[in-house]
Amino acid sequence: MLLVGAALRLFAAIFSQGFLASDDHHVVIAAADQIATGAGLPATYACSALLPGAIAAIMTVGRTLGIRDPGIEMLLVRLVQAAYSLLVVYFVYRILSSPPDPRSRSGEETLQLRGAVIGGLLAAVFFAMPVTAVHQLEESVCQVPLLAACWWWQRNEATAGARQALWGALAGMALGLALILRFPLIGFVAVFVLLALLRRRPVTIASKLALLGGLLLVILVQGYSNALINHEWWYSFRERLGPMLHPQRMAVEAEGYPHSPPWHYLLTLLGALIPPVSVLLLAAAVKGGATRPSSLLGAATVAFLVSHSLIANKQERFLLPILPVLFMLIVAGLPWLAAWMHGERSGWYRAMWGYFWAVNTGLLLVLTFSFSKQDRVAPLLYVYRHHDATGVLVAQYNQTFHVPDYYLGRPRPPLVITTGRDVRPIDVPINYVILYSDAPEADRAFLATALHRNLTLLTIITPSLTDRIAHAINPRHNKARTALVYTTT
């Protein structure tokens, strides 16, 4: 499973260039680049510095080795993240294959190992996992410490003696890391800790205190980090969690982000888990979360889904943190599902998995080998690799977006962005124009007149397949346009 997962993530790291959402570039990569260049983070940076700091370390190593091309630099980052994300597969398998009760029969042990294989495969090859694992989404990066906390707490419950406190402390620190990487995990973390503290034997008081101590230690370190960067203790907690003190506002105000009804995430899961099989898999997850061994994870997952569903701002990637946990809950409920489909429906159970894996494979191939935001990233890389840019004009006439100027490399040429057809005199020596337009020939002529230069077409960059699919699904929020790159003569 690790080898299969590694191969898929290697392909994703190589072929899935660009970025999936605004945050993984404009929040994380832009911040990492600032750190790596010595500029540091602004005092208004509200996220934890952990993720951009780690990526900045990778960038620094690459630049020390002579890597200057931003495309190659991001490939290095994606490769490191691909290796890191394999821990998701490892922890899912270890949690599901933990030593069974000594009194269990061999048949039960075989069933448990079979479930561990299914869970590990889901973590390794589910179509959304490889591609999201290699991009700089905090929702994906936090999966590893979250699963590590689940595994180490499980070890705590299965261990006797003084080592329980060690596993408890490790679980607490891992929970803290997951929380500061993704602050909206607060609902999951709070319920997890509460139920862990309410556990009776074999959990000891010492291990419960160790859990709280480990969590508190990470929170204190994050607070100190805020004091250094933001000059205010707890700045990130106030900025990221403070709005939760006004739930009535968060329930109706999406602040320009996608606004969806409370049942949106349920529909998202039904669609993501490949319908109509998704109905059965979610039913298995509900049943699995109600069982005694998985009740802690089940309750924490419900808390996560409810807290996110009550917030107006809903984006599909927000579900990524609990996706591996959901796989484990599905596996916990598979014995019930298999028993329910036993007899005359037994053939349907096998057909269900055959259909699921077939559709998943098709989706996996499309996503793993697709360049995300190709129309925004590729033009800048094209300009950078000519190594002669003195000024770049980006004319956004059929869409507006934040230009990912990181891909222009360093030293960065002056960048001018225009969204209207009233270009004023520019005191920058523009020698490249990137045009987004529904009437490119007319706008080329207009820009040539405005710049008093001839414009020669160099290349046309079209959206990738996944960009076009995303645009077809939600054209309001997912733009996919053709970019034309000109040089001035």
Backbone torsions as a table, in degrees:
resi	resn	phi	psi	omega
1	MET	NA	-39.7	178.1
2	LEU	-66.0	-38.9	179.2
3	LEU	-66.4	-43.3	178.2
4	VAL	-64.2	-46.0	178.3
5	GLY	-61.4	-38.7	179.5
6	ALA	-66.2	-41.1	-179.9
7	ALA	-62.9	-44.7	-179.7
8	LEU	-65.2	-39.3	-180.0
9	ARG	-71.4	-30.8	174.9
10	LEU	-64.6	-45.2	177.3
11	PHE	-61.5	-42.7	179.9
12	ALA	-64.1	-40.1	-179.8
13	ALA	-62.8	-37.2	-177.9
14	ILE	-78.0	-45.0	-169.3
15	PHE	-98.8	-27.8	-176.6
16	SER	-87.9	76.1	-179.2
17	GLN	-82.9	-179.3	178.4
18	GLY	80.1	-151.7	179.4
19	PHE	-143.3	153.6	-173.6
20	LEU	-88.7	-33.5	-177.4
21	ALA	-142.6	171.3	-178.6
22	SER	-64.0	-39.5	-173.7
23	ASP	-64.6	-41.5	-173.6
24	ASP	-68.1	-16.5	172.5
25	HIS	-104.5	-59.1	-170.3
26	HIS	-72.2	-20.4	176.7
27	VAL	-98.4	-47.6	-172.5
28	VAL	-87.9	-57.5	-174.9
29	ILE	-67.2	-40.8	177.2
30	ALA	-60.2	-40.3	178.6
31	ALA	-68.4	-41.8	179.2
32	ALA	-61.8	-40.6	179.2
33	ASP	-64.3	-38.6	177.1
34	GLN	-62.7	-43.3	179.7
35	ILE	-64.4	-45.4	-176.6
36	ALA	-64.6	-29.3	179.5
37	THR	-88.4	-1.1	177.0
38	GLY	90.0	0.7	-178.9
39	ALA	-75.2	-27.2	-178.8
40	GLY	78.3	174.9	-177.9
41	LEU	-90.9	146.6	176.6
42	PRO	-69.8	157.9	-178.5
43	ALA	-66.9	-13.4	-179.7
44	THR	-96.0	5.3	-179.4
45	TYR	-70.0	114.8	-170.2
46	ALA	-92.1	-21.9	-179.8
47	CYS	-78.4	169.4	174.0
48	SER	-68.3	146.9	178.2
49	ALA	-80.4	-1.5	-174.4
50	LEU	-61.6	-52.5	-176.5
51	LEU	-67.3	-53.0	177.4
52	PRO	-61.9	-31.3	177.9
53	GLY	-65.6	-41.9	178.3
54	ALA	-65.2	-41.3	179.4
55	ILE	-68.9	-36.7	176.8
56	ALA	-61.3	-36.3	177.6
57	ALA	-63.4	-40.0	177.4
58	ILE	-64.9	-43.5	178.7
59	MET	-61.0	-40.8	-178.4
60	THR	-63.9	-42.2	177.1
61	VAL	-62.2	-45.6	179.2
62	GLY	-60.9	-43.1	-179.3
63	ARG	-68.5	-32.2	174.7
64	THR	-63.7	-33.3	178.8
65	LEU	-83.0	0.7	176.7
66	GLY	96.9	10.1	179.0
67	ILE	-81.4	118.2	179.8
68	ARG	-118.9	-26.3	-179.5
69	ASP	-64.6	120.3	-178.5
70	PRO	-61.7	-30.3	177.1
71	GLY	-66.1	-42.1	178.0
72	ILE	-70.0	-38.3	179.0
73	GLU	-61.2	-42.4	178.9
74	MET	-69.9	-30.9	174.2
75	LEU	-61.4	-42.5	177.7
76	LEU	-60.9	-43.4	178.6
77	VAL	-62.1	-44.2	-178.7
78	ARG	-65.3	-36.2	178.9
79	LEU	-65.1	-42.7	177.7
80	VAL	-63.7	-43.0	178.5
81	GLN	-65.0	-34.5	177.9
82	ALA	-60.8	-44.9	178.6
83	ALA	-64.3	-43.3	179.4
84	TYR	-60.4	-40.7	-174.4
85	SER	-69.7	-16.3	177.2
86	LEU	-63.9	-20.3	175.9
87	LEU	-62.5	-25.4	176.0
88	VAL	-62.3	-47.3	178.5
89	VAL	-61.5	-45.0	-178.7
90	TYR	-59.3	-50.6	-176.1
91	PHE	-67.7	-39.2	178.1
92	VAL	-60.2	-45.6	-180.0
93	TYR	-65.1	-44.2	-177.9
94	ARG	-64.4	-40.3	179.3
95	ILE	-64.0	-43.1	-177.4
96	LEU	-76.6	-23.2	-178.0
97	SER	-106.2	17.1	-179.6
98	SER	-57.8	150.5	-174.9
99	PRO	-51.5	125.5	-180.0
100	PRO	-70.6	169.7	175.5
101	ASP	-54.5	130.6	179.9
102	PRO	-54.5	-24.1	-179.0
103	ARG	-84.8	-4.3	-177.7
104	SER	-71.6	153.4	180.0
105	ARG	-83.6	162.3	-178.5
106	SER	-60.8	-33.8	178.4
107	GLY	-63.6	-38.7	178.2
108	GLU	-67.5	-38.5	178.4
109	GLU	-65.0	-40.8	178.1
110	THR	-63.4	-41.8	178.6
111	LEU	-62.8	-39.1	179.7
112	GLN	-65.8	-43.4	179.0
113	LEU	-65.9	-35.9	176.8
114	ARG	-63.9	-41.0	176.5
115	GLY	-64.7	-36.3	178.1
116	ALA	-63.9	-37.9	178.0
117	VAL	-64.9	-44.1	178.9
118	ILE	-62.2	-45.6	179.1
119	GLY	-62.3	-42.7	178.2
120	GLY	-63.6	-39.1	178.3
121	LEU	-66.1	-40.8	177.2
122	LEU	-60.2	-43.1	178.9
123	ALA	-66.8	-30.4	-176.4
124	ALA	-83.9	-40.6	-167.7
125	VAL	-124.8	1.7	174.4
126	PHE	-56.6	136.6	-165.2
127	PHE	-56.3	-28.7	-177.8
128	ALA	-85.8	-13.2	-171.1
129	MET	-75.6	-52.8	-176.5
130	PRO	-60.7	-44.1	-174.8
131	VAL	-70.2	-40.9	179.0
132	THR	-72.1	-25.5	-178.6
133	ALA	-67.5	-29.3	-174.8
134	VAL	-97.6	0.2	176.3
135	HIS	-102.9	163.9	-166.7
136	GLN	-90.5	51.0	179.3
137	LEU	-91.4	123.9	177.7
138	GLU	-61.5	-26.9	179.2
139	GLU	-65.5	-29.1	177.4
140	SER	-88.3	-41.1	-177.1
141	VAL	-61.9	-33.4	-177.3
142	CYS	-74.5	-10.3	-179.6
143	GLN	-60.6	-39.6	-175.7
144	VAL	-64.5	-55.0	178.4
145	PRO	-63.6	-30.6	178.6
146	LEU	-64.9	-45.0	178.3
147	LEU	-69.8	-36.0	177.0
148	ALA	-60.8	-40.1	177.6
149	ALA	-61.8	-43.0	178.4
150	CYS	-62.3	-42.0	-178.3
151	TRP	-68.9	-45.8	-178.2
152	TRP	-68.9	-32.6	175.2
153	TRP	-69.8	-34.9	175.6
154	GLN	-64.8	-39.4	175.6
155	ARG	-63.2	-36.9	178.0
156	ASN	-60.4	-43.2	-178.2
157	GLU	-72.5	-21.7	-178.6
158	ALA	-97.7	0.0	-176.2
159	THR	-111.3	146.7	176.9
160	ALA	-112.8	151.8	174.5
161	GLY	94.3	-161.4	-172.8
162	ALA	-67.8	-21.5	-177.1
163	ARG	-70.2	-13.7	177.1
164	GLN	-60.0	-40.3	-179.5
165	ALA	-63.9	-36.5	178.4
166	LEU	-62.5	-48.4	179.7
167	TRP	-64.7	-36.2	178.0
168	GLY	-63.7	-42.8	179.0
169	ALA	-65.2	-42.5	178.4
170	LEU	-62.3	-42.0	178.5
171	ALA	-62.4	-40.7	179.2
172	GLY	-64.6	-43.0	179.1
173	MET	-66.0	-39.3	178.3
174	ALA	-64.6	-40.8	175.7
175	LEU	-60.6	-42.0	178.6
176	GLY	-62.3	-42.1	178.0
177	LEU	-63.0	-43.6	178.3
178	ALA	-60.9	-39.3	-177.7
179	LEU	-67.4	-45.4	-176.8
180	ILE	-74.4	-22.7	173.8
181	LEU	-72.9	-33.8	-177.9
182	ARG	-142.3	89.8	-173.6
183	PHE	-58.5	-33.9	177.8
184	PRO	-65.5	-0.4	172.4
185	LEU	-73.5	2.1	-173.6
186	ILE	-55.5	-36.4	179.3
187	GLY	-64.7	-45.7	178.2
188	PHE	-62.2	-49.0	-176.3
189	VAL	-63.1	-43.0	-177.6
190	ALA	-62.7	-46.0	-179.4
191	VAL	-69.4	-38.8	177.4
192	PHE	-58.1	-50.3	-178.1
193	VAL	-64.8	-43.7	-179.0
194	LEU	-59.6	-48.4	-178.8
195	LEU	-69.1	-33.9	176.8
196	ALA	-64.2	-38.4	179.3
197	LEU	-70.6	-26.8	180.0
198	LEU	-84.6	-7.6	179.4
199	ARG	-62.1	144.0	174.4
200	ARG	-99.0	-156.4	-179.0
201	ARG	-54.1	144.1	9.8
202	PRO	-89.7	10.9	-179.1
203	VAL	-74.8	130.1	-177.4
204	THR	-96.5	163.0	175.7
205	ILE	-61.7	-37.8	-178.5
206	ALA	-62.8	-41.3	-179.4
207	SER	-70.1	-32.8	176.5
208	LYS	-66.6	-42.7	177.3
209	LEU	-65.7	-35.5	177.8
210	ALA	-65.9	-38.5	176.6
211	LEU	-59.6	-48.5	179.0
212	LEU	-64.3	-39.2	-179.8
213	GLY	-64.8	-42.6	178.6
214	GLY	-63.5	-42.5	178.2
215	LEU	-63.6	-45.3	-179.2
216	LEU	-63.5	-36.8	-179.6
217	LEU	-60.9	-46.2	179.7
218	VAL	-65.5	-39.8	178.9
219	ILE	-62.8	-39.8	178.3
220	LEU	-65.1	-41.3	178.1
221	VAL	-62.8	-40.4	177.5
222	GLN	-64.7	-40.6	177.5
223	GLY	-61.2	-40.6	178.3
224	TYR	-66.9	-37.9	175.8
225	SER	-60.0	-41.6	176.3
226	ASN	-62.3	-37.6	179.2
227	ALA	-63.3	-36.3	-179.8
228	LEU	-75.6	-43.0	-173.6
229	ILE	-86.8	-45.7	-172.7
230	ASN	-101.8	-5.4	-179.2
231	HIS	60.8	31.1	178.7
232	GLU	-156.2	119.4	175.0
233	TRP	-59.4	140.2	174.4
234	TRP	66.9	20.1	-178.2
235	TYR	-57.3	-47.9	-177.8
236	SER	-62.4	-39.8	179.0
237	PHE	-64.7	-40.2	-179.9
238	ARG	-67.3	-43.1	-177.0
239	GLU	-72.9	-39.5	-174.3
240	ARG	-90.0	-33.4	-178.2
241	LEU	-106.2	-16.9	-179.6
242	GLY	-56.1	-41.8	179.6
243	PRO	-59.3	-21.1	179.3
244	MET	-68.5	-14.0	174.9
245	LEU	-73.0	-9.0	178.3
246	HIS	-124.8	66.0	-174.4
247	PRO	-61.7	-31.0	-179.3
248	GLN	-65.0	-30.7	177.4
249	ARG	-76.7	-42.5	-179.9
250	MET	-65.3	-24.6	-178.6
251	ALA	-75.6	-18.6	-175.8
252	VAL	-122.3	-17.9	-176.2
253	GLU	-110.5	117.1	179.0
254	ALA	-98.1	-4.0	177.0
255	GLU	53.4	44.3	176.6
256	GLY	87.8	-9.0	179.5
257	TYR	-88.5	169.8	-179.7
258	PRO	-55.5	130.6	-179.2
259	HIS	-111.3	122.3	-176.5
260	SER	-136.3	159.8	179.8
261	PRO	-70.9	167.4	-176.2
262	PRO	-59.2	-27.5	-177.5
263	TRP	-86.8	9.2	-175.8
264	HIS	-60.8	-42.5	-176.5
265	TYR	-70.3	-31.0	174.9
266	LEU	-64.1	-44.3	177.4
267	LEU	-65.2	-35.9	178.3
268	THR	-62.6	-44.3	179.0
269	LEU	-66.7	-38.0	177.3
270	LEU	-63.2	-35.1	178.1
271	GLY	-78.6	-38.7	-175.7
272	ALA	-71.3	-34.6	-177.7
273	LEU	-85.3	19.4	171.8
274	ILE	66.8	90.3	177.6
275	PRO	-69.4	153.3	-0.1
276	PRO	-84.2	-1.4	180.0
277	VAL	-59.6	-30.9	-176.4
278	SER	-57.2	-31.8	178.8
279	VAL	-62.0	-44.8	179.9
280	LEU	-69.4	-39.7	-178.7
281	LEU	-67.3	-39.1	177.2
282	LEU	-68.6	-36.0	175.4
283	ALA	-62.9	-39.7	176.8
284	ALA	-64.6	-38.1	178.7
285	ALA	-64.2	-41.4	177.4
286	VAL	-62.3	-45.2	179.1
287	LYS	-64.9	-41.6	180.0
288	GLY	-66.0	-38.4	179.5
289	GLY	-68.6	-16.9	179.4
290	ALA	-88.7	-8.8	179.8
291	THR	-77.4	154.7	-176.3
292	ARG	-58.1	-46.5	-177.8
293	PRO	-64.9	-28.3	-174.7
294	SER	-108.7	8.8	-174.0
295	SER	-64.9	-34.7	179.9
296	LEU	-64.3	-47.9	179.1
297	LEU	-66.9	-37.4	179.2
298	GLY	-62.2	-46.0	-179.7
299	ALA	-66.6	-40.8	179.6
300	ALA	-65.1	-37.7	178.4
301	THR	-66.9	-40.9	176.5
302	VAL	-61.7	-42.2	178.3
303	ALA	-61.1	-41.2	177.8
304	PHE	-60.8	-48.9	-176.8
305	LEU	-66.5	-40.7	-179.7
306	VAL	-66.1	-46.8	-178.4
307	SER	-62.8	-38.6	178.5
308	HIS	-72.6	-33.9	-178.1
309	SER	-70.2	-24.1	-179.5
310	LEU	-81.7	-9.6	-179.1
311	ILE	-93.8	137.3	-176.0
312	ALA	-65.3	-40.5	-178.9
313	ASN	-72.5	108.7	-178.1
314	LYS	-126.1	122.7	176.2
315	GLN	-131.8	142.2	-173.0
316	GLU	-58.3	-35.6	-177.4
317	ARG	-66.7	-16.9	178.9
318	PHE	-64.9	-17.7	179.7
319	LEU	-83.6	-10.5	-175.0
320	LEU	-58.4	-38.4	-177.5
321	PRO	-56.5	-35.1	-175.4
322	ILE	-101.7	7.2	-179.5
323	LEU	-61.9	-47.4	176.9
324	PRO	-62.8	-35.5	176.9
325	VAL	-64.7	-39.1	177.3
326	LEU	-62.3	-38.3	176.3
327	PHE	-59.3	-41.9	-179.1
328	MET	-67.2	-37.1	177.8
329	LEU	-67.5	-37.6	176.3
330	ILE	-61.2	-46.1	179.4
331	VAL	-61.3	-39.5	179.0
332	ALA	-62.2	-28.7	-179.0
333	GLY	-96.1	-2.7	-178.8
334	LEU	-63.1	-38.2	176.4
335	PRO	-56.7	-39.6	176.4
336	TRP	-64.4	-44.2	-179.1
337	LEU	-64.7	-42.1	179.2
338	ALA	-64.3	-39.4	179.3
339	ALA	-68.0	-37.6	179.7
340	TRP	-67.1	-33.3	-179.6
341	MET	-95.0	14.2	-179.8
342	HIS	-73.4	159.1	177.5
343	GLY	85.0	-124.2	-176.2
344	GLU	-65.9	-23.3	-178.4
345	ARG	-97.6	6.1	-176.3
346	SER	-61.9	-36.2	177.3
347	GLY	-64.5	-32.3	178.3
348	TRP	-66.4	-32.0	179.5
349	TYR	-64.1	-45.9	178.0
350	ARG	-66.4	-40.8	179.6
351	ALA	-64.7	-34.5	178.6
352	MET	-58.6	-48.1	-179.6
353	TRP	-69.7	-36.3	176.8
354	GLY	-60.9	-45.4	178.0
355	TYR	-64.0	-43.8	-178.1
356	PHE	-58.9	-50.6	-175.7
357	TRP	-69.5	-32.2	178.9
358	ALA	-65.5	-49.3	179.7
359	VAL	-65.9	-40.9	179.4
360	ASN	-59.4	-39.8	-179.9
361	THR	-62.7	-42.8	177.7
362	GLY	-61.6	-46.0	178.6
363	LEU	-65.0	-37.6	180.0
364	LEU	-61.4	-43.6	-179.1
365	LEU	-65.2	-41.0	-178.8
366	VAL	-64.8	-47.3	-174.7
367	LEU	-73.9	-39.2	-174.0
368	THR	-66.7	-30.1	-174.1
369	PHE	-109.4	26.3	-176.7
370	SER	-116.4	140.4	-179.3
371	PHE	-88.0	111.7	-177.6
372	SER	-83.8	139.7	-176.6
373	LYS	54.7	41.4	-177.8
374	GLN	-61.1	-36.4	-177.8
375	ASP	-69.7	-15.4	178.7
376	ARG	-100.2	-35.9	-173.9
377	VAL	-88.5	-47.7	-174.2
378	ALA	-58.9	-39.5	178.4
379	PRO	-60.6	-39.0	-179.5
380	LEU	-69.1	-40.7	176.2
381	LEU	-63.4	-38.0	178.6
382	TYR	-60.5	-45.1	179.1
383	VAL	-65.4	-45.8	-178.8
384	TYR	-57.4	-43.4	-173.4
385	ARG	-73.4	-4.5	169.9
386	HIS	-84.5	-18.4	173.9
387	HIS	56.4	32.1	178.9
388	ASP	-140.2	16.9	-176.8
389	ALA	-72.1	126.5	174.0
390	THR	-105.8	-15.0	178.8
391	GLY	-177.2	140.1	-176.8
392	VAL	-125.7	128.9	175.4
393	LEU	-108.3	124.9	176.1
394	VAL	-109.7	113.0	-179.1
395	ALA	-101.5	110.5	-176.9
396	GLN	-102.7	91.8	-175.8
397	TYR	-103.3	-16.0	176.5
398	ASN	-124.0	3.5	172.1
399	GLN	-164.2	154.3	175.9
400	THR	-123.9	141.1	-178.3
401	PHE	-161.7	163.0	174.2
402	HIS	-75.3	121.9	-178.1
403	VAL	-73.6	125.3	178.5
404	PRO	-78.0	71.8	-171.0
405	ASP	-65.1	-10.0	174.0
406	TYR	-51.6	-35.7	-175.7
407	TYR	-75.6	0.4	171.3
408	LEU	-85.1	-4.1	176.5
409	GLY	74.0	-173.5	178.0
410	ARG	-131.8	142.0	-3.5
411	PRO	-64.7	137.9	-172.6
412	ARG	-82.7	125.2	177.8
413	PRO	-68.6	155.6	177.1
414	PRO	-57.8	140.0	-177.3
415	LEU	-121.8	128.5	177.1
416	VAL	-119.5	131.0	-179.2
417	ILE	-118.7	130.8	176.8
418	THR	-130.2	140.2	178.3
419	THR	-118.0	-2.4	-179.8
420	GLY	-125.3	165.1	-177.6
421	ARG	-97.3	42.4	177.6
422	ASP	-130.2	51.8	-176.3
423	VAL	-59.7	122.7	179.2
424	ARG	-88.6	167.9	179.1
425	PRO	-54.5	133.4	-176.5
426	ILE	-114.4	127.2	-179.4
427	ASP	-93.5	22.2	177.9
428	VAL	-107.8	134.4	179.3
429	PRO	-73.2	81.3	-177.6
430	ILE	-68.9	126.1	172.4
431	ASN	-128.1	3.4	172.5
432	TYR	-138.0	138.3	176.4
433	VAL	-126.7	128.7	175.2
434	ILE	-111.6	119.7	-171.4
435	LEU	-116.0	130.5	171.7
436	TYR	-116.4	110.9	-172.3
437	SER	-155.8	149.4	172.6
438	ASP	-88.6	-10.9	176.3
439	ALA	-131.0	69.2	-170.0
440	PRO	-61.5	-37.3	-176.9
441	GLU	-67.6	-42.6	178.7
442	ALA	-65.7	-41.4	-179.4
443	ASP	-72.5	-29.9	174.9
444	ARG	-62.8	-45.3	179.5
445	ALA	-63.2	-41.3	178.7
446	PHE	-61.9	-46.4	-178.4
447	LEU	-67.4	-36.4	177.3
448	ALA	-61.3	-41.1	177.6
449	THR	-66.5	-43.3	-178.4
450	ALA	-65.0	-35.4	-178.1
451	LEU	-91.0	-9.3	-176.6
452	HIS	58.2	37.2	179.0
453	ARG	-140.6	153.0	170.9
454	ASN	-77.8	144.1	178.6
455	LEU	-112.6	123.3	-180.0
456	THR	-109.3	124.3	-178.5
457	LEU	-68.3	128.2	177.9
458	LEU	-100.9	-45.2	-178.2
459	THR	-160.5	159.1	175.1
460	ILE	-119.7	126.9	-178.3
461	ILE	-115.7	120.6	-177.6
462	THR	-100.2	159.8	177.2
463	PRO	-64.5	152.1	176.8
464	SER	-75.1	172.8	-179.2
465	LEU	-61.6	-45.3	-178.6
466	THR	-67.7	-33.5	176.4
467	ASP	-63.6	-39.9	179.3
468	ARG	-69.9	-37.0	177.8
469	ILE	-65.7	-45.4	179.2
470	ALA	-61.5	-38.4	177.7
471	HIS	-65.6	-40.0	179.5
472	ALA	-66.3	-35.9	-179.3
473	ILE	-71.8	-43.6	-176.9
474	ASN	-142.9	78.2	-175.4
475	PRO	-64.5	-20.6	-178.9
476	ARG	-69.7	-40.7	-175.4
477	HIS	-106.2	-18.6	-178.3
478	ASN	-113.1	98.0	-178.6
479	LYS	-90.5	142.8	177.3
480	ALA	-143.8	107.7	-175.5
481	ARG	-127.5	162.2	175.3
482	THR	-86.4	137.3	178.7
483	ALA	-111.0	134.3	176.2
484	LEU	-113.0	129.3	-178.5
485	VAL	-108.2	123.5	-179.3
486	TYR	-117.6	155.5	168.7
487	THR	-115.8	151.6	-178.9
488	THR	-94.6	140.9	178.7
489	THR	-132.1	NA	NA
